[in-house]
């Protein structure tokens, strides 16, 4: 399976205010963030570097990032327009 041995998927509907932080497993090498219907903000925390800025992802897009975060949060860009998302963490 190449450089990745396993993955975990996190799927949900983003709230209008920044969500709680969801814990991620250790050893992540890559994240694929898919946004289905409305734009999404996502924020990651990287050990030793703290919280990053919110990243805006347009609707109907996929963003791949090569970071090793330990948690993340999500939020709708447009209040009242619930963004459906799926994050695949590759380890």
PyMOL Python script that loads the backbone (N, CA, C, O; Angstrom):
from pymol import cmd

cmd.read_pdbstr("""\
ATOM      1  N   UNK A   1       0.820  -1.190   0.000  1.00  0.00           N
ATOM      2  CA  UNK A   1       0.000   0.000   0.000  1.00  0.00           C
ATOM      3  C   UNK A   1       0.864   1.254   0.000  1.00  0.00           C
ATOM      4  O   UNK A   1       0.402   2.318   0.413  1.00  0.00           O
ATOM      5  N   UNK A   2       2.070   1.151  -0.441  1.00  0.00           N
ATOM      6  CA  UNK A   2       2.945   2.315  -0.517  1.00  0.00           C
ATOM      7  C   UNK A   2       3.376   2.767   0.863  1.00  0.00           C
ATOM      8  O   UNK A   2       3.562   1.940   1.756  1.00  0.00           O
ATOM      9  N   UNK A   3       3.540   4.087   1.053  1.00  0.00           N
ATOM     10  CA  UNK A   3       4.042   4.596   2.326  1.00  0.00           C
ATOM     11  C   UNK A   3       2.995   4.616   3.431  1.00  0.00           C
ATOM     12  O   UNK A   3       3.323   4.955   4.568  1.00  0.00           O
ATOM     13  N   UNK A   4       1.737   4.261   3.133  1.00  0.00           N
ATOM     14  CA  UNK A   4       0.675   4.315   4.131  1.00  0.00           C
ATOM     15  C   UNK A   4       0.249   2.911   4.524  1.00  0.00           C
ATOM     16  O   UNK A   4       0.022   2.062   3.662  1.00  0.00           O
ATOM     17  N   UNK A   5       0.140   2.667   5.818  1.00  0.00           N
ATOM     18  CA  UNK A   5      -0.225   1.352   6.328  1.00  0.00           C
ATOM     19  C   UNK A   5      -1.661   1.268   6.806  1.00  0.00           C
ATOM     20  O   UNK A   5      -2.218   0.175   6.910  1.00  0.00           O
ATOM     21  N   UNK A   6      -2.266   2.407   7.097  1.00  0.00           N
ATOM     22  CA  UNK A   6      -3.595   2.421   7.672  1.00  0.00           C
ATOM     23  C   UNK A   6      -4.217   3.795   7.472  1.00  0.00           C
ATOM     24  O   UNK A   6      -3.528   4.747   7.105  1.00  0.00           O
ATOM     25  N   UNK A   7      -5.520   3.898   7.713  1.00  0.00           N
ATOM     26  CA  UNK A   7      -6.188   5.188   7.658  1.00  0.00           C
ATOM     27  C   UNK A   7      -7.378   5.193   8.607  1.00  0.00           C
ATOM     28  O   UNK A   7      -7.892   4.142   8.992  1.00  0.00           O
ATOM     29  N   UNK A   8      -7.803   6.396   8.975  1.00  0.00           N
ATOM     30  CA  UNK A   8      -9.019   6.588   9.753  1.00  0.00           C
ATOM     31  C   UNK A   8      -9.795   7.708   9.089  1.00  0.00           C
ATOM     32  O   UNK A   8      -9.210   8.643   8.541  1.00  0.00           O
ATOM     33  N   UNK A   9     -11.130   7.609   9.141  1.00  0.00           N
ATOM     34  CA  UNK A   9     -11.991   8.592   8.499  1.00  0.00           C
ATOM     35  C   UNK A   9     -12.843   9.299   9.540  1.00  0.00           C
ATOM     36  O   UNK A   9     -13.372   8.671  10.457  1.00  0.00           O
ATOM     37  N   UNK A  10     -12.969  10.610   9.390  1.00  0.00           N
ATOM     38  CA  UNK A  10     -13.785  11.445  10.265  1.00  0.00           C
ATOM     39  C   UNK A  10     -14.776  12.183   9.377  1.00  0.00           C
ATOM     40  O   UNK A  10     -14.375  12.953   8.505  1.00  0.00           O
ATOM     41  N   UNK A  11     -16.052  11.955   9.592  1.00  0.00           N
ATOM     42  CA  UNK A  11     -17.090  12.527   8.747  1.00  0.00           C
ATOM     43  C   UNK A  11     -18.119  13.231   9.623  1.00  0.00           C
ATOM     44  O   UNK A  11     -18.424  12.781  10.727  1.00  0.00           O
ATOM     45  N   UNK A  12     -18.651  14.347   9.111  1.00  0.00           N
ATOM     46  CA  UNK A  12     -19.664  15.045   9.886  1.00  0.00           C
ATOM     47  C   UNK A  12     -20.227  16.243   9.172  1.00  0.00           C
ATOM     48  O   UNK A  12     -19.970  16.475   7.990  1.00  0.00           O
ATOM     49  N   UNK A  13     -21.010  17.006   9.924  1.00  0.00           N
ATOM     50  CA  UNK A  13     -21.594  18.261   9.455  1.00  0.00           C
ATOM     51  C   UNK A  13     -21.036  19.351  10.360  1.00  0.00           C
ATOM     52  O   UNK A  13     -21.172  19.276  11.581  1.00  0.00           O
ATOM     53  N   UNK A  14     -20.417  20.352   9.771  1.00  0.00           N
ATOM     54  CA  UNK A  14     -19.765  21.404  10.549  1.00  0.00           C
ATOM     55  C   UNK A  14     -20.789  22.324  11.204  1.00  0.00           C
ATOM     56  O   UNK A  14     -21.830  22.611  10.612  1.00  0.00           O
ATOM     57  N   UNK A  15     -20.505  22.788  12.420  1.00  0.00           N
ATOM     58  CA  UNK A  15     -21.384  23.749  13.092  1.00  0.00           C
ATOM     59  C   UNK A  15     -21.089  25.181  12.638  1.00  0.00           C
ATOM     60  O   UNK A  15     -20.113  25.435  11.932  1.00  0.00           O
ATOM     61  N   UNK A  16     -21.952  26.107  13.058  1.00  0.00           N
ATOM     62  CA  UNK A  16     -21.769  27.520  12.692  1.00  0.00           C
ATOM     63  C   UNK A  16     -20.642  28.187  13.478  1.00  0.00           C
ATOM     64  O   UNK A  16     -20.048  29.154  13.002  1.00  0.00           O
ATOM     65  N   UNK A  17     -20.346  27.688  14.662  1.00  0.00           N
ATOM     66  CA  UNK A  17     -19.205  28.191  15.436  1.00  0.00           C
ATOM     67  C   UNK A  17     -18.151  27.090  15.460  1.00  0.00           C
ATOM     68  O   UNK A  17     -18.456  25.924  15.206  1.00  0.00           O
ATOM     69  N   UNK A  18     -16.924  27.458  15.763  1.00  0.00           N
ATOM     70  CA  UNK A  18     -15.850  26.466  15.721  1.00  0.00           C
ATOM     71  C   UNK A  18     -16.161  25.291  16.651  1.00  0.00           C
ATOM     72  O   UNK A  18     -16.522  25.475  17.813  1.00  0.00           O
ATOM     73  N   UNK A  19     -16.013  24.092  16.112  1.00  0.00           N
ATOM     74  CA  UNK A  19     -16.318  22.871  16.863  1.00  0.00           C
ATOM     75  C   UNK A  19     -15.302  22.641  17.972  1.00  0.00           C
ATOM     76  O   UNK A  19     -14.286  23.329  18.069  1.00  0.00           O
ATOM     77  N   UNK A  20     -15.607  21.658  18.798  1.00  0.00           N
ATOM     78  CA  UNK A  20     -14.609  21.171  19.742  1.00  0.00           C
ATOM     79  C   UNK A  20     -13.449  20.598  18.929  1.00  0.00           C
ATOM     80  O   UNK A  20     -13.568  20.401  17.719  1.00  0.00           O
ATOM     81  N   UNK A  21     -12.335  20.333  19.593  1.00  0.00           N
ATOM     82  CA  UNK A  21     -11.192  19.731  18.895  1.00  0.00           C
ATOM     83  C   UNK A  21     -11.295  18.221  18.971  1.00  0.00           C
ATOM     84  O   UNK A  21     -11.448  17.647  20.050  1.00  0.00           O
ATOM     85  N   UNK A  22     -11.211  17.590  17.821  1.00  0.00           N
ATOM     86  CA  UNK A  22     -11.286  16.139  17.722  1.00  0.00           C
ATOM     87  C   UNK A  22      -9.872  15.575  17.685  1.00  0.00           C
ATOM     88  O   UNK A  22      -9.034  16.034  16.910  1.00  0.00           O
ATOM     89  N   UNK A  23      -9.613  14.586  18.519  1.00  0.00           N
ATOM     90  CA  UNK A  23      -8.291  13.971  18.593  1.00  0.00           C
ATOM     91  C   UNK A  23      -8.023  13.103  17.372  1.00  0.00           C
ATOM     92  O   UNK A  23      -8.920  12.441  16.852  1.00  0.00           O
ATOM     93  N   UNK A  24      -6.783  13.120  16.928  1.00  0.00           N
ATOM     94  CA  UNK A  24      -6.332  12.296  15.811  1.00  0.00           C
ATOM     95  C   UNK A  24      -5.278  11.310  16.303  1.00  0.00           C
ATOM     96  O   UNK A  24      -4.600  11.584  17.294  1.00  0.00           O
ATOM     97  N   UNK A  25      -5.126  10.175  15.639  1.00  0.00           N
ATOM     98  CA  UNK A  25      -4.100   9.207  16.048  1.00  0.00           C
ATOM     99  C   UNK A  25      -2.701   9.727  15.742  1.00  0.00           C
ATOM    100  O   UNK A  25      -2.534  10.623  14.914  1.00  0.00           O
ATOM    101  N   UNK A  26      -1.713   9.172  16.399  1.00  0.00           N
ATOM    102  CA  UNK A  26      -0.329   9.563  16.108  1.00  0.00           C
ATOM    103  C   UNK A  26       0.138   8.873  14.829  1.00  0.00           C
ATOM    104  O   UNK A  26      -0.421   7.857  14.414  1.00  0.00           O
ATOM    105  N   UNK A  27       1.147   9.430  14.229  1.00  0.00           N
ATOM    106  CA  UNK A  27       1.742   8.818  13.043  1.00  0.00           C
ATOM    107  C   UNK A  27       1.111   9.221  11.719  1.00  0.00           C
ATOM    108  O   UNK A  27       1.379   8.594  10.694  1.00  0.00           O
ATOM    109  N   UNK A  28       0.277  10.257  11.721  1.00  0.00           N
ATOM    110  CA  UNK A  28      -0.347  10.703  10.468  1.00  0.00           C
ATOM    111  C   UNK A  28       0.719  11.273   9.547  1.00  0.00           C
ATOM    112  O   UNK A  28       1.592  12.028   9.977  1.00  0.00           O
ATOM    113  N   UNK A  29       0.637  10.902   8.273  1.00  0.00           N
ATOM    114  CA  UNK A  29       1.572  11.404   7.260  1.00  0.00           C
ATOM    115  C   UNK A  29       0.882  12.310   6.245  1.00  0.00           C
ATOM    116  O   UNK A  29       1.523  13.148   5.610  1.00  0.00           O
ATOM    117  N   UNK A  30      -0.437  12.133   6.100  1.00  0.00           N
ATOM    118  CA  UNK A  30      -1.169  12.887   5.080  1.00  0.00           C
ATOM    119  C   UNK A  30      -2.639  12.948   5.476  1.00  0.00           C
ATOM    120  O   UNK A  30      -3.169  12.022   6.091  1.00  0.00           O
ATOM    121  N   UNK A  31      -3.293  14.063   5.112  1.00  0.00           N
ATOM    122  CA  UNK A  31      -4.727  14.219   5.334  1.00  0.00           C
ATOM    123  C   UNK A  31      -5.387  14.613   4.019  1.00  0.00           C
ATOM    124  O   UNK A  31      -4.890  15.482   3.303  1.00  0.00           O
ATOM    125  N   UNK A  32      -6.507  13.971   3.706  1.00  0.00           N
ATOM    126  CA  UNK A  32      -7.360  14.369   2.590  1.00  0.00           C
ATOM    127  C   UNK A  32      -8.644  14.915   3.193  1.00  0.00           C
ATOM    128  O   UNK A  32      -9.336  14.216   3.933  1.00  0.00           O
ATOM    129  N   UNK A  33      -8.962  16.171   2.874  1.00  0.00           N
ATOM    130  CA  UNK A  33     -10.154  16.823   3.412  1.00  0.00           C
ATOM    131  C   UNK A  33     -11.123  17.051   2.260  1.00  0.00           C
ATOM    132  O   UNK A  33     -10.821  17.797   1.328  1.00  0.00           O
ATOM    133  N   UNK A  34     -12.281  16.413   2.324  1.00  0.00           N
ATOM    134  CA  UNK A  34     -13.291  16.528   1.270  1.00  0.00           C
ATOM    135  C   UNK A  34     -14.470  17.337   1.795  1.00  0.00           C
ATOM    136  O   UNK A  34     -14.989  17.063   2.877  1.00  0.00           O
ATOM    137  N   UNK A  35     -14.888  18.330   1.027  1.00  0.00           N
ATOM    138  CA  UNK A  35     -16.018  19.168   1.389  1.00  0.00           C
ATOM    139  C   UNK A  35     -17.071  19.001   0.303  1.00  0.00           C
ATOM    140  O   UNK A  35     -16.800  19.217  -0.878  1.00  0.00           O
ATOM    141  N   UNK A  36     -18.282  18.614   0.717  1.00  0.00           N
ATOM    142  CA  UNK A  36     -19.276  18.220  -0.270  1.00  0.00           C
ATOM    143  C   UNK A  36     -20.191  19.331  -0.768  1.00  0.00           C
ATOM    144  O   UNK A  36     -20.394  19.432  -1.978  1.00  0.00           O
ATOM    145  N   UNK A  37     -20.743  20.156   0.085  1.00  0.00           N
ATOM    146  CA  UNK A  37     -21.829  21.012  -0.382  1.00  0.00           C
ATOM    147  C   UNK A  37     -21.687  22.495  -0.077  1.00  0.00           C
ATOM    148  O   UNK A  37     -22.199  23.318  -0.836  1.00  0.00           O
ATOM    149  N   UNK A  38     -21.022  22.860   0.989  1.00  0.00           N
ATOM    150  CA  UNK A  38     -20.833  24.261   1.382  1.00  0.00           C
ATOM    151  C   UNK A  38     -19.406  24.440   1.871  1.00  0.00           C
ATOM    152  O   UNK A  38     -18.799  23.477   2.340  1.00  0.00           O
ATOM    153  N   UNK A  39     -18.848  25.654   1.776  1.00  0.00           N
ATOM    154  CA  UNK A  39     -17.460  25.868   2.193  1.00  0.00           C
ATOM    155  C   UNK A  39     -17.247  25.583   3.683  1.00  0.00           C
ATOM    156  O   UNK A  39     -18.157  25.716   4.501  1.00  0.00           O
ATOM    157  N   UNK A  40     -16.023  25.190   3.999  1.00  0.00           N
ATOM    158  CA  UNK A  40     -15.660  24.737   5.343  1.00  0.00           C
ATOM    159  C   UNK A  40     -14.376  25.406   5.794  1.00  0.00           C
ATOM    160  O   UNK A  40     -13.458  25.611   4.999  1.00  0.00           O
ATOM    161  N   UNK A  41     -14.313  25.751   7.095  1.00  0.00           N
ATOM    162  CA  UNK A  41     -13.058  26.107   7.745  1.00  0.00           C
ATOM    163  C   UNK A  41     -12.584  24.870   8.494  1.00  0.00           C
ATOM    164  O   UNK A  41     -13.380  24.188   9.139  1.00  0.00           O
ATOM    165  N   UNK A  42     -11.303  24.582   8.412  1.00  0.00           N
ATOM    166  CA  UNK A  42     -10.705  23.519   9.212  1.00  0.00           C
ATOM    167  C   UNK A  42      -9.442  24.083   9.850  1.00  0.00           C
ATOM    168  O   UNK A  42      -8.730  24.879   9.238  1.00  0.00           O
ATOM    169  N   UNK A  43      -9.169  23.666  11.084  1.00  0.00           N
ATOM    170  CA  UNK A  43      -7.979  24.121  11.812  1.00  0.00           C
ATOM    171  C   UNK A  43      -7.311  22.895  12.415  1.00  0.00           C
ATOM    172  O   UNK A  43      -7.983  22.014  12.952  1.00  0.00           O
ATOM    173  N   UNK A  44      -5.988  22.841  12.324  1.00  0.00           N
ATOM    174  CA  UNK A  44      -5.230  21.723  12.876  1.00  0.00           C
ATOM    175  C   UNK A  44      -4.299  22.199  13.969  1.00  0.00           C
ATOM    176  O   UNK A  44      -3.829  23.336  13.953  1.00  0.00           O
ATOM    177  N   UNK A  45      -4.041  21.325  14.910  1.00  0.00           N
ATOM    178  CA  UNK A  45      -3.042  21.544  15.942  1.00  0.00           C
ATOM    179  C   UNK A  45      -1.916  20.559  15.686  1.00  0.00           C
ATOM    180  O   UNK A  45      -2.148  19.355  15.570  1.00  0.00           O
ATOM    181  N   UNK A  46      -0.693  21.073  15.598  1.00  0.00           N
ATOM    182  CA  UNK A  46       0.479  20.240  15.344  1.00  0.00           C
ATOM    183  C   UNK A  46       1.342  20.247  16.610  1.00  0.00           C
ATOM    184  O   UNK A  46       1.695  21.316  17.107  1.00  0.00           O
ATOM    185  N   UNK A  47       1.682  19.071  17.131  1.00  0.00           N
ATOM    186  CA  UNK A  47       2.506  19.018  18.344  1.00  0.00           C
ATOM    187  C   UNK A  47       3.784  19.848  18.194  1.00  0.00           C
ATOM    188  O   UNK A  47       4.486  19.760  17.187  1.00  0.00           O
ATOM    189  N   UNK A  48       4.061  20.641  19.203  1.00  0.00           N
ATOM    190  CA  UNK A  48       5.258  21.476  19.196  1.00  0.00           C
ATOM    191  C   UNK A  48       5.090  22.787  18.446  1.00  0.00           C
ATOM    192  O   UNK A  48       5.942  23.670  18.553  1.00  0.00           O
ATOM    193  N   UNK A  49       4.003  22.931  17.687  1.00  0.00           N
ATOM    194  CA  UNK A  49       3.774  24.164  16.927  1.00  0.00           C
ATOM    195  C   UNK A  49       2.457  24.838  17.290  1.00  0.00           C
ATOM    196  O   UNK A  49       2.241  26.001  16.947  1.00  0.00           O
ATOM    197  N   UNK A  50       1.575  24.118  17.981  1.00  0.00           N
ATOM    198  CA  UNK A  50       0.307  24.699  18.421  1.00  0.00           C
ATOM    199  C   UNK A  50      -0.740  24.752  17.324  1.00  0.00           C
ATOM    200  O   UNK A  50      -0.654  24.056  16.312  1.00  0.00           O
ATOM    201  N   UNK A  51      -1.727  25.598  17.560  1.00  0.00           N
ATOM    202  CA  UNK A  51      -2.849  25.731  16.627  1.00  0.00           C
ATOM    203  C   UNK A  51      -2.463  26.541  15.404  1.00  0.00           C
ATOM    204  O   UNK A  51      -1.811  27.580  15.508  1.00  0.00           O
ATOM    205  N   UNK A  52      -2.871  26.057  14.261  1.00  0.00           N
ATOM    206  CA  UNK A  52      -2.668  26.811  13.028  1.00  0.00           C
ATOM    207  C   UNK A  52      -3.856  27.714  12.758  1.00  0.00           C
ATOM    208  O   UNK A  52      -4.831  27.711  13.510  1.00  0.00           O
ATOM    209  N   UNK A  53      -3.777  28.471  11.705  1.00  0.00           N
ATOM    210  CA  UNK A  53      -4.891  29.312  11.277  1.00  0.00           C
ATOM    211  C   UNK A  53      -5.962  28.454  10.625  1.00  0.00           C
ATOM    212  O   UNK A  53      -5.694  27.340  10.174  1.00  0.00           O
ATOM    213  N   UNK A  54      -7.166  28.980  10.581  1.00  0.00           N
ATOM    214  CA  UNK A  54      -8.231  28.276   9.883  1.00  0.00           C
ATOM    215  C   UNK A  54      -7.932  28.280   8.385  1.00  0.00           C
ATOM    216  O   UNK A  54      -7.494  29.287   7.829  1.00  0.00           O
ATOM    217  N   UNK A  55      -8.173  27.154   7.753  1.00  0.00           N
ATOM    218  CA  UNK A  55      -8.011  27.009   6.305  1.00  0.00           C
ATOM    219  C   UNK A  55      -9.408  26.945   5.713  1.00  0.00           C
ATOM    220  O   UNK A  55     -10.216  26.113   6.126  1.00  0.00           O
ATOM    221  N   UNK A  56      -9.705  27.808   4.752  1.00  0.00           N
ATOM    222  CA  UNK A  56     -11.005  27.795   4.086  1.00  0.00           C
ATOM    223  C   UNK A  56     -10.931  26.864   2.875  1.00  0.00           C
ATOM    224  O   UNK A  56     -10.046  26.999   2.030  1.00  0.00           O
ATOM    225  N   UNK A  57     -11.860  25.929   2.803  1.00  0.00           N
ATOM    226  CA  UNK A  57     -11.924  24.997   1.679  1.00  0.00           C
ATOM    227  C   UNK A  57     -13.259  25.222   0.977  1.00  0.00           C
ATOM    228  O   UNK A  57     -14.308  25.095   1.608  1.00  0.00           O
ATOM    229  N   UNK A  58     -13.244  25.553  -0.312  1.00  0.00           N
ATOM    230  CA  UNK A  58     -14.496  25.781  -1.044  1.00  0.00           C
ATOM    231  C   UNK A  58     -15.341  24.512  -1.124  1.00  0.00           C
ATOM    232  O   UNK A  58     -14.837  23.400  -0.972  1.00  0.00           O
ATOM    233  N   UNK A  59     -16.623  24.702  -1.364  1.00  0.00           N
ATOM    234  CA  UNK A  59     -17.535  23.578  -1.533  1.00  0.00           C
ATOM    235  C   UNK A  59     -17.098  22.722  -2.713  1.00  0.00           C
ATOM    236  O   UNK A  59     -16.497  23.220  -3.665  1.00  0.00           O
ATOM    237  N   UNK A  60     -17.405  21.432  -2.642  1.00  0.00           N
ATOM    238  CA  UNK A  60     -17.123  20.481  -3.729  1.00  0.00           C
ATOM    239  C   UNK A  60     -15.641  20.407  -4.076  1.00  0.00           C
ATOM    240  O   UNK A  60     -15.272  20.338  -5.248  1.00  0.00           O
ATOM    241  N   UNK A  61     -14.800  20.421  -3.054  1.00  0.00           N
ATOM    242  CA  UNK A  61     -13.351  20.368  -3.262  1.00  0.00           C
ATOM    243  C   UNK A  61     -12.698  19.359  -2.336  1.00  0.00           C
ATOM    244  O   UNK A  61     -13.271  18.942  -1.329  1.00  0.00           O
ATOM    245  N   UNK A  62     -11.480  18.979  -2.706  1.00  0.00           N
ATOM    246  CA  UNK A  62     -10.636  18.119  -1.883  1.00  0.00           C
ATOM    247  C   UNK A  62      -9.304  18.828  -1.693  1.00  0.00           C
ATOM    248  O   UNK A  62      -8.715  19.332  -2.649  1.00  0.00           O
ATOM    249  N   UNK A  63      -8.837  18.863  -0.455  1.00  0.00           N
ATOM    250  CA  UNK A  63      -7.537  19.435  -0.135  1.00  0.00           C
ATOM    251  C   UNK A  63      -6.697  18.343   0.504  1.00  0.00           C
ATOM    252  O   UNK A  63      -7.148  17.665   1.427  1.00  0.00           O
ATOM    253  N   UNK A  64      -5.478  18.171   0.014  1.00  0.00           N
ATOM    254  CA  UNK A  64      -4.534  17.218   0.601  1.00  0.00           C
ATOM    255  C   UNK A  64      -3.421  18.009   1.266  1.00  0.00           C
ATOM    256  O   UNK A  64      -2.837  18.908   0.662  1.00  0.00           O
ATOM    257  N   UNK A  65      -3.132  17.663   2.525  1.00  0.00           N
ATOM    258  CA  UNK A  65      -2.049  18.315   3.257  1.00  0.00           C
ATOM    259  C   UNK A  65      -1.137  17.246   3.845  1.00  0.00           C
ATOM    260  O   UNK A  65      -1.594  16.188   4.279  1.00  0.00           O
ATOM    261  N   UNK A  66       0.137  17.536   3.852  1.00  0.00           N
ATOM    262  CA  UNK A  66       1.142  16.619   4.388  1.00  0.00           C
ATOM    263  C   UNK A  66       1.674  17.187   5.701  1.00  0.00           C
ATOM    264  O   UNK A  66       2.750  17.783   5.752  1.00  0.00           O
ATOM    265  N   UNK A  67       0.891  16.985   6.759  1.00  0.00           N
ATOM    266  CA  UNK A  67       1.257  17.429   8.100  1.00  0.00           C
ATOM    267  C   UNK A  67       0.937  16.296   9.075  1.00  0.00           C
ATOM    268  O   UNK A  67       0.285  15.318   8.712  1.00  0.00           O
ATOM    269  N   UNK A  68       1.401  16.441  10.309  1.00  0.00           N
ATOM    270  CA  UNK A  68       1.155  15.415  11.337  1.00  0.00           C
ATOM    271  C   UNK A  68       0.462  16.037  12.543  1.00  0.00           C
ATOM    272  O   UNK A  68       1.071  16.178  13.604  1.00  0.00           O
ATOM    273  N   UNK A  69      -0.803  16.409  12.391  1.00  0.00           N
ATOM    274  CA  UNK A  69      -1.511  17.043  13.509  1.00  0.00           C
ATOM    275  C   UNK A  69      -1.962  16.025  14.555  1.00  0.00           C
ATOM    276  O   UNK A  69      -2.005  14.821  14.300  1.00  0.00           O
ATOM    277  N   UNK A  70      -2.301  16.547  15.752  1.00  0.00           N
ATOM    278  CA  UNK A  70      -2.839  15.661  16.780  1.00  0.00           C
ATOM    279  C   UNK A  70      -4.326  15.904  17.029  1.00  0.00           C
ATOM    280  O   UNK A  70      -4.973  15.124  17.728  1.00  0.00           O
ATOM    281  N   UNK A  71      -4.876  16.995  16.456  1.00  0.00           N
ATOM    282  CA  UNK A  71      -6.304  17.260  16.574  1.00  0.00           C
ATOM    283  C   UNK A  71      -6.745  18.273  15.528  1.00  0.00           C
ATOM    284  O   UNK A  71      -5.923  18.931  14.891  1.00  0.00           O
ATOM    285  N   UNK A  72      -8.068  18.386  15.361  1.00  0.00           N
ATOM    286  CA  UNK A  72      -8.605  19.328  14.389  1.00  0.00           C
ATOM    287  C   UNK A  72      -9.964  19.844  14.841  1.00  0.00           C
ATOM    288  O   UNK A  72     -10.621  19.244  15.692  1.00  0.00           O
ATOM    289  N   UNK A  73     -10.379  20.980  14.251  1.00  0.00           N
ATOM    290  CA  UNK A  73     -11.723  21.505  14.454  1.00  0.00           C
ATOM    291  C   UNK A  73     -12.268  21.928  13.097  1.00  0.00           C
ATOM    292  O   UNK A  73     -11.510  22.132  12.149  1.00  0.00           O
ATOM    293  N   UNK A  74     -13.591  22.058  13.013  1.00  0.00           N
ATOM    294  CA  UNK A  74     -14.253  22.478  11.774  1.00  0.00           C
ATOM    295  C   UNK A  74     -15.287  23.552  12.089  1.00  0.00           C
ATOM    296  O   UNK A  74     -15.733  23.700  13.227  1.00  0.00           O
ATOM    297  N   UNK A  75     -15.663  24.310  11.030  1.00  0.00           N
ATOM    298  CA  UNK A  75     -16.675  25.356  11.172  1.00  0.00           C
ATOM    299  C   UNK A  75     -17.207  25.701   9.792  1.00  0.00           C
ATOM    300  O   UNK A  75     -16.467  25.681   8.808  1.00  0.00           O
ATOM    301  N   UNK A  76     -18.497  26.020   9.724  1.00  0.00           N
ATOM    302  CA  UNK A  76     -19.063  26.515   8.464  1.00  0.00           C
ATOM    303  C   UNK A  76     -18.465  27.870   8.130  1.00  0.00           C
ATOM    304  O   UNK A  76     -18.239  28.684   9.025  1.00  0.00           O
ATOM    305  N   UNK A  77     -18.208  28.120   6.870  1.00  0.00           N
ATOM    306  CA  UNK A  77     -17.770  29.442   6.437  1.00  0.00           C
ATOM    307  C   UNK A  77     -18.970  30.383   6.451  1.00  0.00           C
ATOM    308  O   UNK A  77     -18.865  31.525   6.896  1.00  0.00           O
ATOM    309  N   UNK A  78     -20.103  29.902   5.965  1.00  0.00           N
ATOM    310  CA  UNK A  78     -21.328  30.696   5.914  1.00  0.00           C
ATOM    311  C   UNK A  78     -22.294  30.160   6.970  1.00  0.00           C
ATOM    312  O   UNK A  78     -22.766  29.027   6.878  1.00  0.00           O
ATOM    313  N   UNK A  79     -22.577  30.982   7.963  1.00  0.00           N
ATOM    314  CA  UNK A  79     -23.478  30.564   9.035  1.00  0.00           C
ATOM    315  C   UNK A  79     -24.827  30.135   8.464  1.00  0.00           C
ATOM    316  O   UNK A  79     -25.398  30.816   7.612  1.00  0.00           O
ATOM    317  N   UNK A  80     -25.329  28.999   8.945  1.00  0.00           N
ATOM    318  CA  UNK A  80     -26.606  28.477   8.469  1.00  0.00           C
ATOM    319  C   UNK A  80     -26.502  27.584   7.245  1.00  0.00           C
ATOM    320  O   UNK A  80     -27.494  26.978   6.839  1.00  0.00           O
ATOM    321  N   UNK A  81     -25.320  27.493   6.651  1.00  0.00           N
ATOM    322  CA  UNK A  81     -25.092  26.635   5.479  1.00  0.00           C
ATOM    323  C   UNK A  81     -24.178  25.493   5.906  1.00  0.00           C
ATOM    324  O   UNK A  81     -22.958  25.575   5.768  1.00  0.00           O
ATOM    325  N   UNK A  82     -24.780  24.434   6.423  1.00  0.00           N
ATOM    326  CA  UNK A  82     -24.026  23.326   7.001  1.00  0.00           C
ATOM    327  C   UNK A  82     -23.135  22.643   5.971  1.00  0.00           C
ATOM    328  O   UNK A  82     -23.612  22.167   4.941  1.00  0.00           O
ATOM    329  N   UNK A  83     -21.850  22.600   6.254  1.00  0.00           N
ATOM    330  CA  UNK A  83     -20.879  21.948   5.366  1.00  0.00           C
ATOM    331  C   UNK A  83     -20.719  20.490   5.781  1.00  0.00           C
ATOM    332  O   UNK A  83     -20.441  20.196   6.943  1.00  0.00           O
ATOM    333  N   UNK A  84     -20.896  19.587   4.834  1.00  0.00           N
ATOM    334  CA  UNK A  84     -20.658  18.171   5.060  1.00  0.00           C
ATOM    335  C   UNK A  84     -19.212  17.878   4.663  1.00  0.00           C
ATOM    336  O   UNK A  84     -18.780  18.232   3.566  1.00  0.00           O
ATOM    337  N   UNK A  85     -18.473  17.233   5.555  1.00  0.00           N
ATOM    338  CA  UNK A  85     -17.046  17.004   5.308  1.00  0.00           C
ATOM    339  C   UNK A  85     -16.666  15.561   5.625  1.00  0.00           C
ATOM    340  O   UNK A  85     -17.367  14.848   6.343  1.00  0.00           O
ATOM    341  N   UNK A  86     -15.536  15.164   5.062  1.00  0.00           N
ATOM    342  CA  UNK A  86     -14.914  13.894   5.398  1.00  0.00           C
ATOM    343  C   UNK A  86     -13.411  14.111   5.392  1.00  0.00           C
ATOM    344  O   UNK A  86     -12.853  14.633   4.427  1.00  0.00           O
ATOM    345  N   UNK A  87     -12.767  13.709   6.464  1.00  0.00           N
ATOM    346  CA  UNK A  87     -11.304  13.833   6.577  1.00  0.00           C
ATOM    347  C   UNK A  87     -10.733  12.434   6.691  1.00  0.00           C
ATOM    348  O   UNK A  87     -11.114  11.665   7.574  1.00  0.00           O
ATOM    349  N   UNK A  88      -9.813  12.108   5.788  1.00  0.00           N
ATOM    350  CA  UNK A  88      -9.141  10.817   5.814  1.00  0.00           C
ATOM    351  C   UNK A  88      -7.708  11.051   6.287  1.00  0.00           C
ATOM    352  O   UNK A  88      -6.937  11.762   5.642  1.00  0.00           O
ATOM    353  N   UNK A  89      -7.367  10.444   7.419  1.00  0.00           N
ATOM    354  CA  UNK A  89      -6.029  10.556   8.003  1.00  0.00           C
ATOM    355  C   UNK A  89      -5.242   9.294   7.626  1.00  0.00           C
ATOM    356  O   UNK A  89      -5.590   8.189   8.042  1.00  0.00           O
ATOM    357  N   UNK A  90      -4.191   9.471   6.844  1.00  0.00           N
ATOM    358  CA  UNK A  90      -3.353   8.348   6.388  1.00  0.00           C
ATOM    359  C   UNK A  90      -2.146   8.217   7.297  1.00  0.00           C
ATOM    360  O   UNK A  90      -1.466   9.197   7.599  1.00  0.00           O
ATOM    361  N   UNK A  91      -1.885   6.956   7.739  1.00  0.00           N
ATOM    362  CA  UNK A  91      -0.752   6.682   8.629  1.00  0.00           C
ATOM    363  C   UNK A  91       0.158   5.647   7.998  1.00  0.00           C
ATOM    364  O   UNK A  91       1.172   5.276   8.588  1.00  0.00           O
TER     365      UNK A  91
END
""", "prot")
cmd.dss("prot")
cmd.show_as("cartoon", "prot")
cmd.util.cbc("prot")
cmd.orient("prot")
